[in-house]
Amino acid sequence: MKPYNKLVRDRIPEIIKANGQTACFSVLDETQFQTALKKKLCEEVGEYLDSADLEELADILEVIDALAQAQGSTLSDVLKIKAEKAAKKGGFEKRLFLKSVDDT
């Protein structure tokens, strides 16, 4: 049996079963779940950095949605905060790269 020890999407058990395989799962408590989500976010970001694939960006967004829900919020709330920050500080459309700031 190959060990994975990672958070997976909800339909993975039925997909594994449909492939004629057997897997062992456990259900995480809230603390374990939030820790696993953070680890999953790092995993998905790494996969995106390696591939630059839009599907990986979608996976990142799915994990962000789950993190928001785990904190009693929603993806809509996160997007609202994103919009508020963009209104105050702007986005990244101008591609600005800060080299230095002179304190004098």
Buried (B, 14 or more C-beta within 10 A) or exposed (E): EEEEEEBBEEEEEEEBEEEEEEBEEEEEEEEEBBEBBBBBBEBBBEBBEEEEEEEBBEBBEBBBBBBBEBEEBEBEEBEEEEEEEEEEEEEEEEEEEEEEEEEE
